[in-house]
Amino acid sequence: MKKEYILAHDLGTTGNKATLYDSAGKLVASSFHSYVTHYPGVNWAEQNPLDWWKAVCVSTQDLLKKARISKKNVACVSFSGQMMGCLPLDKQGNPLRNSIIWADQRGVEQANRIREIVGEDEVYTITGHRISPTYSAAKIMWVRDNEPGIFKKVHKFVHAKDYIIYRLTHRFATDYSDASGMNLFDIQKREWSSQMLKLIRIPVEILPELHTSIDVVGEVTREISEEAFLGPGTPVVMGGGDGPCAAVGAGVVREGSSYTY
């Protein structure tokens, strides 16, 4: 049998939705595995990234069983996922704390500081977004301000799908769509904004490398393949944030078209 199946994972807020498609784009099987959101404070929301990993592995195994195919027949795996998160990893890719997810609003003070230092209009011109504690910049600043011991150990801040990609490939990476939800990405230059980073004192070194959503970031490593229920060498395609991917799925791929998410 040819390697003709595409495996896709969507790491949402309530759980991981996984689907398997054949080469003609026909849905072969789907699976869902939930995980818990923790609320350690008022307007705080966190998730354990190890729960994401377990959900991806369990969902992959379930899909292969439902479709009655071997992992050797998976041509590639790709991801979408919740945006605007804040997960600090050390140099070995280990989580240093739970992920601060998109719904978390603890960074109000930090967002106000961005407004004072950079200005609402300038941030919008650079990033295409208003200033908000929802976006990752304020959350990264919160970790720096309130958890300095953790911040000193940070190698990279990543999103949900990016953590799974690291586990599979040992590459610290994100795509343009997820980067755009951080209040740190220059949407015209398609790079991390040196101006934003300088003004709010976030070193570019703690941000992942940037890719398009269709880039093959790496391959499933042999050491993780058995745990992930994927064949070693399976290509891993970057994917994107859940909102932009939903728009593409709805056919919004040309300027002037729209979609209500």
C-alpha positions as CSV (number, residue, x, y, z in Angstrom):
1,M,0.0,0.0,0.0
2,K,1.3,3.5,-0.9
3,K,1.9,6.3,1.6
4,E,-1.3,8.0,0.7
5,Y,-2.9,9.2,4.0
6,I,-2.6,12.7,5.5
7,L,-2.8,13.0,9.3
8,A,-4.0,16.3,10.7
9,H,-4.3,17.4,14.4
10,D,-6.1,20.4,15.7
11,L,-5.1,21.2,19.3
12,G,-8.1,23.2,20.3
13,T,-9.1,24.6,23.7
14,T,-11.2,21.6,24.8
15,G,-9.2,18.8,23.3
16,N,-7.3,17.5,20.2
17,K,-9.4,16.8,17.1
18,A,-7.6,14.4,14.8
19,T,-8.5,13.5,11.2
20,L,-7.1,11.2,8.5
21,Y,-7.6,11.9,4.8
22,D,-6.8,9.9,1.7
23,S,-4.9,11.4,-1.2
24,A,-8.2,12.5,-2.9
25,G,-9.1,14.6,0.2
26,K,-11.7,12.2,1.4
27,L,-12.2,11.9,5.2
28,V,-11.3,8.4,6.3
29,A,-11.5,8.6,10.1
30,S,-11.7,11.1,12.9
31,S,-10.9,11.1,16.6
32,F,-11.2,13.4,19.6
33,H,-9.3,13.3,22.9
34,S,-10.1,16.0,25.6
35,Y,-7.9,17.7,28.1
36,V,-8.4,19.9,31.1
37,T,-8.1,23.7,31.4
38,H,-6.9,24.9,34.8
39,Y,-8.0,28.2,36.4
40,P,-5.4,29.1,39.1
41,G,-6.5,32.7,39.5
42,V,-9.2,35.2,38.4
43,N,-9.2,35.5,34.6
44,W,-6.2,33.0,34.5
45,A,-6.4,30.0,32.2
46,E,-3.6,27.3,31.8
47,Q,-3.2,23.9,30.2
48,N,-0.6,21.2,30.8
49,P,1.4,20.7,27.5
50,L,1.9,17.0,28.5
51,D,-1.8,16.6,28.2
52,W,-1.6,17.9,24.6
53,W,1.1,15.4,23.8
54,K,-0.9,12.5,25.3
55,A,-4.0,13.6,23.3
56,V,-2.0,13.7,20.0
57,C,-0.5,10.2,20.6
58,V,-3.9,8.6,21.7
59,S,-5.7,10.2,18.8
60,T,-3.2,9.0,16.3
61,Q,-3.4,5.5,17.6
62,D,-7.2,5.6,17.5
63,L,-7.2,6.9,13.9
64,L,-4.9,4.1,12.6
65,K,-7.1,1.5,14.3
66,K,-10.3,3.0,12.9
67,A,-8.9,3.2,9.4
68,R,-7.2,-0.2,9.7
69,I,-4.0,1.1,8.2
70,S,-0.3,1.0,9.3
71,K,1.6,4.0,10.4
72,K,3.9,3.3,7.4
73,N,1.0,4.5,5.1
74,V,0.9,8.0,6.6
75,A,2.5,10.3,4.0
76,C,2.8,13.3,6.4
77,V,1.4,14.9,9.5
78,S,0.4,18.5,10.0
79,F,-1.2,20.7,12.7
80,S,-3.5,23.5,13.6
81,G,-4.1,24.7,17.1
82,Q,-5.1,27.3,19.6
83,M,-3.3,30.6,19.1
84,M,-2.0,33.4,21.3
85,G,-0.5,31.1,23.9
86,C,2.7,31.3,26.0
87,L,4.6,28.1,26.7
88,P,8.2,28.5,27.9
89,L,10.6,25.7,27.0
90,D,14.1,25.0,28.1
91,K,17.0,24.0,25.7
92,Q,15.9,20.4,25.8
93,G,12.3,21.3,24.9
94,N,11.0,20.6,28.4
95,P,8.0,22.8,29.6
96,L,9.1,25.1,32.4
97,R,5.5,25.7,33.5
98,N,1.9,25.1,32.3
99,S,1.0,27.0,29.1
100,I,-0.8,30.3,29.6
101,I,-3.5,29.9,26.9
102,W,-5.3,32.5,24.8
103,A,-8.2,33.0,27.3
104,D,-5.9,34.1,30.0
105,Q,-6.1,37.8,30.9
106,R,-3.4,38.2,33.6
107,G,-1.2,40.5,31.4
108,V,-3.4,43.6,31.6
109,E,-0.6,45.6,33.3
110,Q,1.9,44.5,30.7
111,A,-0.5,45.3,27.8
112,N,-1.0,48.8,29.2
113,R,2.8,49.1,29.4
114,I,3.1,48.2,25.7
115,R,0.4,50.9,25.0
116,E,2.5,53.5,26.9
117,I,5.9,52.5,25.4
118,V,4.9,51.8,21.8
119,G,1.4,53.2,21.2
120,E,-1.8,51.7,19.9
121,D,-1.5,53.0,16.4
122,E,2.2,51.9,16.0
123,V,1.5,48.4,17.2
124,Y,-1.5,48.1,14.8
125,T,0.7,49.3,11.9
126,I,3.4,46.8,12.7
127,T,1.4,43.7,13.8
128,G,-2.1,44.2,12.3
129,H,-3.5,43.8,15.8
130,R,-4.6,46.0,18.7
131,I,-2.8,45.7,22.0
132,S,-4.4,43.1,24.3
133,P,-3.5,40.9,27.2
134,T,-4.8,38.1,25.0
135,Y,-1.8,38.2,22.8
136,S,1.5,36.5,23.6
137,A,3.7,39.6,24.1
138,A,1.9,40.6,27.3
139,K,2.0,37.0,28.6
140,I,5.8,36.7,27.9
141,M,6.3,40.0,29.7
142,W,4.2,38.7,32.6
143,V,6.4,35.7,33.0
144,R,9.5,37.9,32.9
145,D,8.1,40.2,35.5
146,N,6.6,37.7,37.9
147,E,8.5,34.4,37.3
148,P,12.1,35.6,36.8
149,G,13.5,32.2,37.8
150,I,11.6,30.6,35.0
151,F,12.3,33.3,32.5
152,K,16.1,32.9,33.0
153,K,15.8,29.3,31.9
154,V,13.7,30.0,28.8
155,H,15.1,28.9,25.5
156,K,12.0,29.4,23.4
157,F,8.3,30.5,23.8
158,V,6.0,28.4,21.6
159,H,2.4,27.7,20.9
160,A,0.4,24.4,21.3
161,K,1.1,23.0,17.8
162,D,4.7,24.1,18.0
163,Y,5.3,22.1,21.1
164,I,4.1,18.9,19.5
165,I,6.2,19.7,16.4
166,Y,9.2,20.0,18.7
167,R,8.5,16.7,20.3
168,L,8.3,15.0,16.9
169,T,11.2,16.7,15.2
170,H,13.4,18.5,17.8
171,R,12.8,21.8,15.9
172,F,11.7,25.0,17.6
173,A,9.5,26.6,15.0
174,T,6.2,28.4,14.4
175,D,4.4,29.7,11.3
176,Y,3.4,33.2,10.2
177,S,-0.2,32.8,11.3
178,D,0.6,31.9,14.9
179,A,3.3,34.5,15.0
180,S,0.8,37.1,13.9
181,G,-1.1,36.6,17.1
182,M,1.7,37.5,19.4
183,N,1.9,41.4,19.0
184,L,5.5,40.8,18.0
185,F,5.4,40.0,14.3
186,D,5.9,42.5,11.5
187,I,3.2,41.4,9.0
188,Q,4.7,43.5,6.1
189,K,8.2,42.2,6.5
190,R,7.1,38.7,7.7
191,E,9.7,38.6,10.5
192,W,9.8,39.3,14.2
193,S,9.6,43.0,14.7
194,S,12.9,44.4,15.9
195,Q,11.2,47.6,16.9
196,M,8.6,45.9,19.1
197,L,11.2,43.6,20.6
198,K,13.6,46.4,21.4
199,L,11.0,48.7,23.0
200,I,9.4,46.0,25.3
201,R,12.8,44.3,25.9
202,I,12.0,40.8,24.6
203,P,15.1,39.1,23.1
204,V,14.5,37.7,19.6
205,E,16.5,34.6,20.6
206,I,13.6,33.3,22.8
207,L,11.3,33.2,19.8
208,P,11.0,30.2,17.4
209,E,12.2,30.2,13.8
210,L,9.5,31.3,11.3
211,H,8.0,29.2,8.5
212,T,5.2,29.2,6.0
213,S,2.3,26.9,6.9
214,I,3.2,24.5,4.0
215,D,6.9,24.1,5.0
216,V,8.1,20.7,5.9
217,V,9.8,21.5,9.2
218,G,11.4,18.2,9.8
219,E,10.7,14.5,10.2
220,V,9.5,12.3,13.0
221,T,12.6,11.2,14.9
222,R,13.3,7.5,15.5
223,E,13.5,8.0,19.2
224,I,9.9,9.3,19.5
225,S,8.3,7.4,16.6
226,E,7.0,4.5,18.7
227,E,5.5,6.7,21.4
228,A,3.9,8.9,18.7
229,F,2.5,5.9,16.7
230,L,4.2,7.3,13.6
231,G,6.9,5.9,11.3
232,P,10.4,7.4,11.7
233,G,11.1,9.8,8.9
234,T,7.4,10.8,8.4
235,P,7.4,14.4,7.1
236,V,6.0,17.0,9.6
237,V,4.3,20.0,7.9
238,M,4.2,23.2,9.9
239,G,0.4,24.0,9.7
240,G,-1.1,27.1,11.2
241,G,-3.3,28.7,13.8
242,D,-6.8,27.4,14.2
243,G,-8.5,30.6,13.1
244,P,-6.6,31.1,9.9
245,C,-6.8,27.4,9.0
246,A,-10.6,27.5,9.5
247,A,-10.8,30.4,7.1
248,V,-8.7,28.5,4.5
249,G,-11.0,25.5,5.0
250,A,-14.0,27.7,4.4
251,G,-12.5,28.8,1.0
252,V,-11.3,32.2,2.1
253,V,-8.1,32.3,0.1
254,R,-8.3,35.4,-2.0
255,E,-8.3,39.1,-1.1
256,G,-11.8,40.5,-0.8
257,S,-13.4,37.3,0.5
258,S,-14.5,36.9,4.1
259,Y,-15.5,34.4,6.7
260,T,-17.1,34.8,10.2
261,Y,-15.4,32.6,12.7
